[in-house]
Amino acid sequence: MHLTLIRHTSVDVKPGTCYGATDVGLSSAFETEAAQVKHNLEGKVFDKVFTSPLTRCRKLASFCGFNDAIPDDRLMEMNFGEWEMKEYDLIEDPRLQEWFDDYINVRATGGESFMDQQKRVKSFINDIKMTGCDNIAVFAHAGILLQFMLLTSMITPAEAFRKQPPFGGIIEVDI
């Protein structure tokens, strides 16, 4: 099964802000960035298209002509719990350093860990394998794309945050 993974375009959030699962708005560059994504997807035909339910992904899927993209909560970005919408530099939670030291296993306070997110992605993969589809598109977030890259051995866990796909980036993987 071939997957085309599309990261949403840039968001209207101050740099350095932890916004994971929050449904934030898109930047003023949306039209330009989305047009480039749409151009990069031209000629591709998908058996099914899935999207994170967050607006930043649904809006891009619709702009690219996939108004019937299937929302799936398992494709949401990592839930950072109490850290959501706070600037990383202003988070006073002592667990933040624990998370920076081991983001793979340590949960954000009131949120989830990288491994929790990976369980969601594995569940999604198991379900789409049962669809019989050969070519699937997924509109999602950097964390979700990283999970797919990890699960297909494109990157190692240690490389994950250094290999974040850019806004509007497209990655192709085979499962």
Buried (B, 14 or more C-beta within 10 A) or exposed (E): BBBBBBBBBBBEBEEEBBBBBBEBEBBEBBEEBBBEBBEBBEEEEBBBBBBBBBBBBBBBBBBBEBEEBBBBEBBBBBBBBEBBEBEEEEBEBEBBEBBEEEBBEBBBBEBBBBBBBBEBBEEBBEEBEEEEBEBBBBBBBBBBBBBBBBBBEBBEBEEBEEBBBEBBBBBEBEE
